[in-house]
Amino acid sequence: MQLIEHLKWRYATKQFDPTRKVPAEDLEKIKKAVQLSVSSYGLQLYKVLIIGDQELKKRLKPASFEQDQITDSSHLIVFCNYTEVKDHHVDEFLERKSKIQNIDMQDLVDYGDFMKDDINNKSNIEKPHWTARQTYLALGNLLTACAELKIDACPMEGFEPDQYNKILGLEEQGLNASVIATIGYRTANDQRQFADKVRKPEHQLFEVI
Ligand SMILES: Cc1cc2nc3c(=O)[nH]c(=O)nc-3n(C[C@H](O)[C@H](O)[C@H](O)COP(=O)(O)O)c2cc1C
């Protein structure tokens, strides 16, 4: 299984080579992996910003605790969850499903009502947590796809979502920056790449029942 080797190769990259850019065809592959991510009911209640613009990355660096990865990486990926979930989100999904899978909309009404009931039962505090959790599944796929493509990445929670929301105009779109990642290529002197992985031993992590 190649996947394990890819996962051993990757690490949370601290020093990116600022001269190297991820080629467009690899970006497309990464986008496809993110697009194919699982999500609750398949609703994909988030948007993903792919920021290559260096000026914008410079503006976001102070809102990212000055972490160098923001400006040295090739692209900054911002996962943004919808903060409110409305019936129209479900209706848009059903229309898509109806078209793609050739199902009569009428046959999806009960399923739609079931989803809407479940979602409307969540409190307004729970809803954005629920949508933010979905973005982490997409982040996971992005990291794995990058590893297979031998593209380095760093998942990052070290940023100020309120600042990001302001700078990127997310709030007015009903969005919130939930988690970010930087992608690019490691420098030869990033010492972290040589460190052994620190992971819980299997007997602590797993319980086979
Ligand atoms: C959600 C999340 C947030 C993280 N935030 C940061 C961050 O802001 N800056 C950073 O350098 N590393 C960050 N990391 C990287 C972790 O510290 C790293 O993945 C972990 O120590 C395991 O090491 P490895 O990824 O090199 O195997 C984050 C990781 C995750 C999953």
The ligand as a Gaussian input file, in Angstrom:
#p B3LYP/6-31G(d) Opt

LIG

0 1
 C       -5.925000      21.353000      12.604000
 C       -4.444000      21.541000      12.662000
 C       -3.912000      22.784000      12.948000
 C       -2.532000      22.990000      12.925000
 N       -2.026000      24.259000      13.082000
 C       -0.707000      24.477000      12.847000
 C       -0.190000      25.797000      12.763000
 O       -0.906000      26.801000      12.905000
 N        1.133000      25.954000      12.508000
 C        1.967000      24.888000      12.302000
 O        3.151000      25.105000      12.051000
 N        1.505000      23.623000      12.376000
 C        0.182000      23.386000      12.618000
 N       -0.308000      22.096000      12.629000
 C        0.620000      20.966000      12.404000
 C        0.695000      19.965000      13.561000
 O        1.412000      20.507000      14.630000
 C        1.305000      18.672000      13.015000
 O        0.472000      18.172000      12.008000
 C        1.489000      17.623000      14.102000
 O        2.418000      18.065000      15.050000
 C        1.948000      16.282000      13.537000
 O        3.156000      16.419000      12.843000
 P        3.309000      16.077000      11.280000
 O        2.138000      16.702000      10.575000
 O        4.604000      16.721000      10.883000
 O        3.328000      14.601000      11.127000
 C       -1.676000      21.883000      12.680000
 C       -2.234000      20.634000      12.437000
 C       -3.589000      20.470000      12.395000
 C       -4.149000      19.113000      12.033000

